[in-house]
Amino acid sequence: GQDAGAELRKALGSVPVVVIRDGAEKEEEVQNLVVGDVVKVTMGDMVPADLLVLNSVDLQTNEAVLTGEPHEKIKSSKPKKGEEDESFKSNMLYSGTSVVSGSGKGEIVATGMRTQ
């Protein structure tokens, strides 16, 4: 059998992602994303890579796939005070999690097997 990461990549690979390169928005396949790309996410999207949040509007994600916690996490470009040592930060979006409300942009900091 395939590992979960391969299954996730297969599932995500068929969904185009809106990426901003050289100031222009374009659709790109997940497997073509690279560290440094800026990606737009909106409600209903699966996060395609680990992203540092650049801006957000009412952005919330469900990280249950990573943390087991069923509660939505509010995300913003400003990290919360005192969470420097936490594994899952409020200014990060994590690959494989889902956007449950709002929208935002984030810079890719890790892709594929290097994600959290």
N, C-alpha and C positions, 0 to 999 in steps of 0.2 A: 504493500500500500504506500501511497504518497504521504509525505508529512503534511502537517496542517499548514505550514508556510507555503508549500507548493499549491495546495488547494486554494488558499487565500489569493495567491498570485493569479491562479487560473480564473477565479471568480472576479477579481478586480481587473484583470487584463482586458476583459471585454468591454469595460466601461470607460469611455473617454473622460479625461480630466481637463478642466480649464486651467491652463498654465499661462503665466505672463512672462514672456521673454522679449528682451529688447523693447520694452514698453508696449508690446502688443499682446492681446489675448488670443490664444489659439487652443484648439482641442488637441490633446496628446494622449497616446496610450500609456498606461501606468508603467509598463516595462521600459519606456523611453525617458522617464523622469530621472533627473540627476540632482545631486546635492547642489543647492544654490538656486534651483528653480523656485519661483513663487507660484503657489497654487491657490485657486479660489475654492472655497467649500461653502455649501449651503445645506439647509435642512434636507435630510434624506440621503445625503452623500455618505459614502464610506471614505474614511480618511486613507489616502493612498500611500502615505509615507509618514515618518515622524516629522512634524512641522513646528517651527518656532512661530508663534502667533505674532503677526505684524499689526493687524487691526481686526476688530471684531464688532459685530452688532448683535447683542443678545445671543451670543454663541454659547451653545451647550452641547456637550457630547455625552454619550453613554460609553463608559469604559469597562463595563461588566466583563467583557471578553478578556480583559487583562487583570482586573482587580477583584472580580467577583461581586463588586458592590453594584446594586441595582439603581443607585441614585445618579441623576444627571450631574455632570460637572460643569460649572460655569467657567468659561475660558476668556482670557483677555491678554492683551500684550504686556500687561504689568504683572509680574509674579506676586503672589501673596506674601505678606510678611511672615517670616518664620518657616517657609517651606523649602529652604535651600537644600536641606538634607533629605527631603522626600523623594521617592522614586518617580511619582507621577505629578508633574507640576501644572499649575493653572495656566501658565503661558505656553504650554506645549499641547499639540494634538498628536495622538499616537496612531500609527498604522493599524488598520483593521477595526478601529473604533468607529462609531457612527455619529453623525451630526444630527441631533434631535430637534434643535431650534436655532434660528438666527443664521448668520453667515459670517465669513471672515476670509482673511488671506494669511498664508503662512509660508515661510521659507523652509524648504526641505533641508533637514540636517542629517537624515539617515534614510536609506532605502533598503528594500529587500531584507536579507538576513541580518543586516546591521541595525535594524530597528529595535526599539524597546520591546 
